[in-house]
Amino acid sequence: MKGLFKSKPRTPADVVRQTRELLIFLDLHSGSRGGDAKREEKMAELSKNIRELKSILYGNGESEPVTEACVQLTQEFFRENTLRLLIICLPKLNLETRKDATQVVANLQRQQVSSKIVASEYLEANKDLLDTLISGYENMDIALHYGSMLRECIRHQSIARYVLESDHMKKFFDYIQLPNFDIASDASATFKELLTRHKATVAEFLSKNYDWFFSEFNTRLLSSTNYITKRQAIKLLGDMLLDRSNSAVMMRYVSSKDNLMILMNLLRDSSKNIQIEAFHVFKLFAANKNKPTEVVNILVTNRSKLLRFFAGFKIDKDKEQVIKEISAL
């Protein structure tokens, strides 16, 4: 009789439900000793399930993902708190399973059910999960996994707005300068995404938070002694100010003599790369047709030095126009 009644293959929803049950078990037995046989068995089963979820969403190398299967999986995943459980339990998973889980969460941010991104709706109702993900930068073991999940979550404009408007934004100035290079780089990537992806939301944030944000940006990032921090910051500043959505913020920034002095110092940096990025911001000061008197005075006082500097500056685009603007002062 053996083999006569074959077990019914699991549906994507079944895999999600079983994954959820295993996560609940793991969460409840988190204090168990590592050698607990039952726990080890459940962990192995959980790893297998998460790997299967990933295979359904991404395909398995031999076949493409099936739309209907992805829809079923997504519906069941967000029907209950599977995402919350997965995020909370992530530190308890082994490295490979963490990687798989991170990819599952990333993919689910893009899955549509009846033309709706259900992940966005779920996150809007569970914004505390964003707090958990951001705080992950303070834990070396999970920082990169949580950081990757976070960047996928802020693809949703409402979620990016929540992070921008939260106190967490101030923490990024610390995270970007963490001594661990990989974590600092990851935090920097998230910071850049927050400040460039959703144009209207970013413009609103920068306008409302101009004073504290650029005070921190100038003193902690542009004035950093760390080459990578400084280079990424000046590049990001250029990206923000040159974006049309931020034109009002740009005009305010280039009307400040303090900002001008910071940029002039960066033009003298020992790194050519930083000099070039600084030039792209400096040219905005030069091109401003309504320069405040104090900005004009600084440019006039330093006109000879600036003209000599730009004469030997190895950049063609816009250089002649900048020289023309300064010469005309």
Secondary structure by P-SEA (a helix, b strand, c coil): cccccccccccaaaaaaaaaaaaaaaaaacccccccaaaaaaaaaaaaaaaaaaaaacccccccccaaaaaaaaaaaaccaaaaaaaaacccccaaaaaaaaaaaaaaacccccccaaaaaaaaacaaaaaaaaacccccccaaaaaaaaaaaaccaaaaaaaaacccccaaaaaaacccaaaaaaaaaaaaaaacccaaaaaaaaaaaaaaaaaaaaccccccccaaaaaaaaaaaaaaaacccaaaaaaaaaacaaaaaaaaaaaacccaaaaaaaaaaaaaaaacccccaaaaaaaaaaaaaaaaaaaacccccaaaaaaaaaaac
